[in-house]
Amino acid sequence: MTGTDTPPELGTGRAGTLPGRFEEHARAAPGAVALRWAGTELGYGELDARADRLARHLVERGLRPGRLAAVALGRGAEVYVALLAVLKTGAAYLPLEPGAPDPLLRHVLAEAAPDLVVTEEAHRIRLTDAGAAELVCVDSAGAAAAQPAGPPPVELDPDGLAVVLATSGTTGAPRCAGLSHRNLLAAHHGWRTVYGITPADRILSTASLEFDVFTADWVRALCSGATLVVAPRNLTLDRAADIADLPPLIAAERITLLELNTRTARRLTALLAPTAGGRPLAGVRVLTVGAEKWWLDEHLALQRLVGRPTRVINVYGLAEASVDSTWFEVRGLDEVPGGAALSMVGLPFPGARVYVLDPSGTPLPDGTVGEIALAGPGLGAGYPGRPEETARRFVRSEHDPDGRVLLTGDLGRIAEGGALEFLGRAAGVVGPTDARVSAVAAATVSRAARAEARLRARPGIREAAVAEVEVAPGRRELVGYAVTVPGAPDTDGWSLTSALTAALPAGEAPAAVVPVPELPRTRAGKLDRDALPLPAPADRTAARRPGGGKGYRGKGGAGSGGVAESESFLGCGTVAVGVPSAMAALLLTNRLWPGSTDVSAVPAPYDSLFRVLYLFEWAAFGLGVAWLLFGAVVTARQRRPVGLSVAAHLAVFWLLASWWPQDNLYRTTRRSDWYAQSWLVFVFNIALMVSAAIVVRFLTWQPKPGPKPHKQL
């Protein structure tokens, strides 16, 4: 699918860059409001002048075309001054949330290796500790204010790198994706065309600096001559932010365009539903929703609540392809066709191209499920410093005019009418550099999408997800997760699992459904698949089901699901097996090693200390036996490789249980018996060291980076 046959209007020279496009509006209307935040305003002319002065200061600090500067600032005008200043030097910027966790800051700084970091004094020490090299603090850079007017005398390249986004993937550590000025201006052309953006628009920015939507918001606004209104709270990261504050803010600031992630859109729908009637978001022309799967019935529900004058649009894309690639709105649609469960993401933006490919990379006919691939002028340069990964994801294709497409790792199909339907995230892109999502992964995602649609349609279900998880070492199953309405009947795990098994064809139903109070979320507000609880083991639940039977059952109630079952399982095993094993060790000690616990020759009070040692040895032995028999489910839940999990499980057993035989053997072996002493050292001491090393490796193991992040999952 191709968005339009008309090439995007990208411009040449300075006019073909982001600061050049912004400067055109600053010259045409210097008094127009560019930014609004916390009740204050900054005009286009003043914003341009401040960015020019800071840009000259950054040039003096060594920033040049082709280099990279991280920008780590809070919400407010200074962050936009800094972004424009970096771009005016010819360098690219790396948006970095200063309040991000330390491990994330360290990883991104190490991955991107910026030449300097633009920040403020409040974050200087923390960023230095996280690995930042040279810092420029805008609140203490007095030299910037003394710089002459006008931009620095550098040549800007439309094909030069403009932004490096630290993408927040669904698995693995973030990776940095580069976009040029031309890429982002191609996206801007699409947004302006589809949304009808004009200088009269007021665009609300609710996203955090680190997310790709933040960059999309300011490019949409400041490259169109519109006003960018900065929300006082970040609705993605600030989980305490009250969604009820959003409609009054939209009304007070006369917002005409905004983008929300799927989770926030669902919260807004739940807020507006009880007060249906009138126009709760009067004045909003365009409301877009993205970040993960949004079902068509949800899309229709929000459209009905806000009314037809507001265009509610579902968008899909990747950061690596300039944020948004397709869009869909429900104009002329009053209900879901045939009651089907669909997630429609529609048609490409102008200039963008979208394909659905088979595993060999050949476009599939309409209605056939395959991997979604993106192309067009918005397609970025890949991952700086990762040529192998860039080659694996950005592959050559004879079917695209540019000869290059981006493999998304998502599955979809072209529905009737030519719109793209999104099915879900595939397990991963596998194989050599030109490999696609496997047929097995495609079948699994399709099955999960059908099961998820059935689950969320059940009465009493507020939100649902179906994902493939490792339920045991080496064995993966589809498991459902349901956020239920408190007190709703038949919403326990067993009832939901049975209902899906009856409603779906044989082999289609998930192995279990786990009721949870909320679905776990990443920092980006997406479903955190690594944090999903496991279902209870089959042999722990069969006896409690009506009629018995085998399988899994989600544990309801507190919502801990398989976590609570696993902990209860280990706790019961410790009592049932560990205590008797400890007692057996106590009774057998003097029989196996006569006199090993005799402390009659030890003076008081030291004899009591030795008796305490013996108690600990017996208790540790009992706990070790219990761990050996019942701890495997806890080890498996950490989702390490099977071999490492088995080794760690045995290592913990040895670290606990070996002290009882070891110490007793040492106490009863003659010091001059070097043969026995040597064997004791190798069997026990060195084995303990190896076991400790295995546990350290288990705890510090990190998965290899997985598939890339998405606007829609």
C-alpha positions, -999 to +999 in steps of 0.1 A: +000+000+000+012+035-008-001+066+010+000+089-020+016+092-054+025+128-047+061+132-033+064+149+000+073+186+000+106+184+019+125+214+005+162+217-001+192+233+017+184+249+050+147+249+042+149+211+040+159+208+077+138+210+109+154+243+122+150+258+087+113+250+086+109+264+121+128+296+112+104+303+083+075+306+107+096+326+132+104+351+104+068+352+091+051+356+125+077+363+153+049+373+177+029+342+173+029+319+203+052+289+199+050+275+234+027+275+263+034+259+296+024+265+332+004+297+322+034+313+304+041+318+267+070+321+244+067+336+209+083+322+178+107+351+175+119+348+211+123+310+209+143+314+177+166+340+192+172+320+224+180+289+204+204+309+182+224+321+212+226+287+228+236+272+195+265+296+192+275+287+227+274+249+219+295+255+188+321+271+211+319+240+233+328+219+203+295+208+189+297+204+151+277+189+122+277+152+124+281+151+162+256+141+188+243+160+219+220+144+245+193+168+258+183+159+294+159+186+307+125+187+324+092+200+311+092+236+300+106+260+275+143+252+280+140+217+265+127+231+232+153+259+232+180+232+236+166+209+209+165+236+184+199+249+194+215+215+189+199+212+155+211+247+145+247+235+151+242+208+125+244+181+152+217+156+161+200+154+195+194+124+218+163+130+240+171+117+275+146+118+304+167+131+333+144+112+358+149+078+341+163+050+362+201+049+366+205+016+346+186+031+317+206+063+317+239+044+318+228+021+290+216+049+267+247+070+273+269+040+266+250+030+235+248+064+219+280+080+233+270+116+228+297+142+225+281+164+252+250+165+273+228+196+276+211+197+310+207+218+341+225+219+375+199+198+392+208+168+371+246+174+367+259+150+394+235+122+385+243+123+348+280+125+354+277+093+376+257+077+348+286+082+323+280+116+307+312+130+293+310+168+289+280+187+303+265+221+294+241+233+321+217+258+306+209+274+339+245+283+345+257+289+310+259+326+312+281+328+281+251+318+260+232+350+268+262+371+256+263+355+222+254+376+191+221+373+173+215+349+145+222+312+140+258+299+139+274+300+105+272+263+097+258+245+067+228+223+075+223+190+056+187+177+050+201+142+048+221+147+080+211+129+113+186+150+133+176+128+162+187+095+178+158+079+196+165+054+224+137+031+216+118+014+244+114-021+232+092-048+245+121-070+252+158-065+259+176-032+264+168+000+244+185+005+211+193+038+194+176+045+161+187+075+139+163+097+119+174+125+095+158+159+089+144+145+056+129+115+075+111+137+100+100+163+074+085+135+054+065+125+085+055+161+090+042+163+055+020+133+062+007+147+095+000+181+080-019+165+051-040+140+070-046+161+101-050+194+083-025+212+106-024+250+103-008+279+124-042+282+141-039+248+158-030+243+194-013+210+199-011+194+234+021+175+243+016+149+271+046+126+264+079+123+281+111+136+264+124+100+260+095+088+239+092+092+201+058+110+204+075+139+222+096+146+190+065+140+169+045+166+189+071+194+186+078+188+149+040+188+142+036+221+160+067+242+155+073+232+119+037+242+111+036+276+129+011+262+154+012+265+192+026+237+213+010+234+247+030+214+273+009+195+297+019+200+333+021+163+339+034+134+318+004+110+314+026+081+305+052+081+333+032+098+360+010+070+371-005+093+398-017+118+372-055+121+374-071+115+340-100+137+352-076+167+348-073+162+311-107+174+298-105+207+318-070+213+305-081+207+269-109+232+274-088+258+292-060+257+266-084+254+236-066+224+223-073+213+188-050+183+183-035+158+207-021+123+207-027+098+236-012+063+241-037+034+242-037+031+279-046+068+284-073+066+257-089+037+276-088+057+309-103+087+291-131+065+277-139+051+311-140+087+325-163+101+298-186+071+295-208+078+327-213+114+315-222+107+279-239+136+262-228+169+249-192+174+236-168+167+264-138+176+242-153+205+224-128+222+201-106+192+195-104+186+158-081+155+159-075+130+187-050+103+177-043+071+197-013+048+194+014+027+212-002-007+213-032-027+200-065-007+201-096-026+192-121-012+167-150-013+192-129+008+216-122+032+187-159+035+180-168+039+217-145+069+221-156+084+188-193+082+200-184+099+233-165+129+218-188+134+189-184+136+151-167+170+149-137+154+165-117+130+143-105+100+164-077+083+146-058+051+153-021+053+143+005+027+138+043+029+133+078+025+146+103+050+159+127+038+132+102+049+105+095+084+119+069+074+145+037+070+124+032+051+092-006+043+089-038+059+102-074+048+105-106+066+114-142+054+117-160+079+096-192+063+082-189+034+105-215+030+133-207-005+145-181-032+141-189-051+109-205-085+118-195-081+154-159-091+145-130-083+168-106-061+148-078-037+153-077-015+122-047+007+116-057+017+081-039+033+052-004+047+049+004+084+055+013+103+024+046+091+011+047+060+033+045+025+019+033-006+038+036-042+028+025-075+043+051-101+035+055-139+036+087-155+051+105-151+018+098-114+016+071-116-011+040-094-007+009-114+002-026-111-013-052-092+006-067-112+036-035-132+041-016-129+074+021-119+072+047-097+086+042-059+083+071-041+066+074-003+062+091+019+036+092+054+022+111+087+029+103+085+066+124+053+069+154+060+092+191+050+089+189+021+114+210+017+145+242+036+147+270+014+159+250-018+151+255-026+114+245-063+118+212-055+134+206-027+109+211-052+081+188-077+098+159-053+101+164-029+072+165-054+044+168-051+006+135-056-013+129-057-050+093-049-043+098-014-030+108+016-052+136+025-029+147-012-027+147-011+011+121-020+038+120-022+076+108-055+090+086-047+120+082-081+137+044-074+137+018-094+119-012-080+100-032-084+069-048-062+043-086-063+050-114-057+026-113-022+013-075-020+015-070-011+052-043-027+073-055-048+102-030-053+130-029-087+147-001-085+172+036-086+180+054-117+167+077-138+188+108-123+171+126-119+138+148-151+135+174-165+112+200-147+089+200-112+077+171-116+053+149-138+075+113-129+083+089-139+111+085-177+109+053-194+099+051-209+134+054-174+150+027-161+127+003-190+136+009-183+173+002-146+170-029-152+150-042-177+176-034-153+204-053-125+187-084-147+183-082-158+219-077-123+232-107-111+212-129-138+228-115-131+263-121-094+263-156-099+250-166-119+281-189-101+306-171-086+336-137-082+317-123-046+316-091-054+298-074-086+285-043-098+269-031-132+256+007-138+253+030-167+248+050-172+280+075-198+292+054-218+317+083-242+324+119-245+312+118-251+275+080-251+272+060-221+260+022-218+261-004-192+254-017-177+286-046-152+290-047-123+315-079-106+325-085-074+344-120-081+358-148-060+372-148-065+410-176-088+421-185-099+385-196-135+384-176-163+366-145-142+363-122-166+383-094-182+364-110-217+361-143-203+348-126-181+322-103-209+310-133-232+307-153-206+288-125-200+262-119-237+258-156-242+250-158-211+227-127-217+206-119-246+182-098-274+196-062-263+203-070-226+200-077-218+237-049-206+260-035-231+285-049-209+313-064-175+321-050-156+350-071-128+366-050-098+375-058-064+391-040-046+363-018-056+334+019-048+340+032-019+320+066-007+308+077+029+312+062+036+278+028+023+290+029-008+269+022-043+281+052-056+299+053-093+288+083-101+311+063-091+341+032-113+334+026-138+361+027-175+354-003-197+358-005-222+387+011-256+380-013-282+367-007-307+396-015-279+421-050-271+407-065-303+393-078-315+426-096-282+432-114-280+399-149-293+394-143-328+380-105-326+384-086-327+351-053-315+339-040-281+327-034-247+343-057-225+363-051-188+370-053-179+406-078-151+412-082-128+442-052-107+449-041-109+414-007-124+420-016-154+399+012-178+394+035-158+416+014-165+447+009-201+437+047-206+433+055-190+466+028-210+484+040-242+467+076-236+479+064-226+514+043-257+518+071-278+505+095-263+530+073-271+559+063-306+546+098-317+536+123-293+550+114-296+586+115-335+586+148-334+567+163-311+592+151-334+621+166-364+602+199-346+600+198-339+637+191-375+646+216-390+621+246-368+629+260-388+658+251-421+641+270-411+609+298-391+625+302-402+662+314-374+684+313-347+657+290-325+678+306-332+712+315-299+728+322-311+763+358-299+759+348-264+748+346-239+776+315-218+782+301-197+766+318-208+734+302-242+735+268-226+730+280-209+698+289-243+684+255-257+692+239-228+674+262-236+644+249-272+644+213-260+644+219-238+614+236-267+596+206-290+601+181-262+592+201-254+560+201-291+550+164-293+554+158-261+534+182-274+507+162-306+503+130-286+501+145-263+475+157-293+454+123-308+453+101-277+451+122-247+440+124-254+403+092-235+396+107-203+412+139-207+393+120-212+360+100-181+366+131-159+362+132-169+325+168-177+321+181-203+296+172-238+306+207-250+312+215-220+334+183-224+353+190-261+361+226-253+371+214-224+394+187-246+409+213-273+418+238-247+429+214-232+455+207-267+467+244-274+472+250-240+489+223-248+515+226-286+520+263-293+519+273-276+552+259-305+573+280-333+558+310-311+551+315-298+586+309-331+602+334-348+579+360-321+586+355-325+624+359-363+622+389-365+598+424-365+611+443-333+602+472-355+590+450-375+566+460-355+536+442-378+512+408-372+529+415-335+535+422-331+497+391-348+487+370-327+511+385-295+497+376-305+461+342-320+468+330-293+491+350-261+491+357-257+454+322-270+446+308-242+469+328-216+450+316-229+417+280-229+429+283-193+441+297-183+407+267-200+390+243-181+411+260-148+404+258-156+366+221-165+370+214-132+388+233-110+364+223-127+331+206-103+306+187-114+275+200-103+241+182-073+228+149-084+212+126-069+185+122-032+182+096-010+198+063+000+182+038+027+182+013-002+180+017-036+197 
